[in-house]
Amino acid sequence: MQKSPSVQNWTKYLRWMLATTAVTIVVVGVFNVFIDPLGVFSSPRIAGISAIKPYPDHHREFVRYASARHLCSDVGIFGNSRAEIGFDPESIALATQGLSAYNHAIPGTSATTSYRQILWLQAANCLPMKIILGVEFFDFLGGTSSRPLPTLRTDPAPRLDVRFFAESVFSITGVRDSLATLFLQRSRYPATLTERGFNPLYHYIPEVEQSGQYVLFRQRAEENFRKWTHKPLRLRPTDGGVSDDEQAVKAILDTLAQAGAKTHIIIYPYHAQIRMMIERLGMGGLFSDWKRLVFAVAESQRSRGNSVEVWDFSGVAPETREAIPIKGDRKTHLAHYWEAGHFKKELGDLVIARVFGDQRNFGVKLERDNIDNWLLLDRQRVQSLLTTPSPLLDEVNDILSDH
């Protein structure tokens, strides 16, 4: 029995629709892979088209892992947003020693994330033999009880699977990211992540020009106050065990020691405003205790012949006392800080240079024979700032009086 014309037309229409849909999906997929907004396919970075990638707001760990596995760098940088924004893997200090580096740091993450990343790199035979590990006092603050550490079984490395293709290649999200990449090429101040994982924070520049850096400092200081004062004043859980972050740092050092890697633990160069707030809020002694704790964890590795250093860049110094612009000043751009908690690459370059051999006085390498005197001197310098009239002291007092 011959099909009626209406049925034949309907069949042709369905075939046409299916074919069109299939072709559209393929074209979308090819377009997204070619532009490669997340940088996970190692597609060529073409100037004016895809050289600058947008800052990833999803699949953040996969983006870093895919790039790091492709590059297999000599130096790995781990930590939170302070490290991501402050430590440029293309620092001159590294380049002059012929070292390639990758910045694995992810904002808002703890040492447990760094440990997971290190496990993935080790399994991929791409573990760097020199590690810069940023540790965060405010992650330890509160003494969160330890949880089971990630393993390759519970937290396998991300991969290009069906779910990823559905979410980021054959999807509206993928098209959005690709179009954003195209438009980003013409942006004067792009929000981007470099090929080596560094966030230059270019998009903060127009914010400074519009509002001034004072606003950034003030907003961050008030946010910090709210966060810090909601945490218990302790470094370990009430049950007497190790905290989640202490456990993770120990696991990181154990893993790196077994691999023969050298680890440089970095205590971040907080602006003096943060140090003064810590002291005024009654956490100055705890901050010193935390440094002792970090040093003790590292020293336990060194006593077994493993290569671990602890560098303290949080002390009061000309670099960390950089004057905050006055309210309403939209012209001044600080040399070393975006705001009190996030330092620029210019200061990060000094940190990296010091760790890799520069002899300038910025930063102190903690040793058994200097830690007691250093911690005493360090705290005395902060307390001196709190008794010496200055615009910075006025600002700290104003922040705390508002709360």
Secondary structure, 3 states (H helix, E strand, C coil): CCCCHHHHHHHHHHHHHHHHHHHHHHHHHHHHHHHCCCCCCCCCCCCCCCCCCECCCCCHHHHHHHHHHHHCCCEEEECCHHHHHHCCCCCHHHHCCCCCEEECCCCCCCHHHHHHHHHHHHHCCCCCCEEEEEECHHHHCCCCECCCCCCCCCCCCCCCCHHHHHHHCCCHHHHHHHHHHHHHCCCCCCCECCCCCCCCCCCHHHHHHHHCHHHHHHHHHHHHHHHHCCCCCCCCCCCCCCEHHHHHHHHHHHHHHHHCCEEEEEECCCCHHHHHHHHHCCCHHHHHHHHHHHHHHHHHHHCCCCCEEEEECCCCCCCCCCCCCCCCCCCCCCCCEEECCEECHHHHHHHHHHHCCCCCCCCEECCCCCHHHHHHHHHHHHHHHCCCCCHHHHHHHHHHHCC
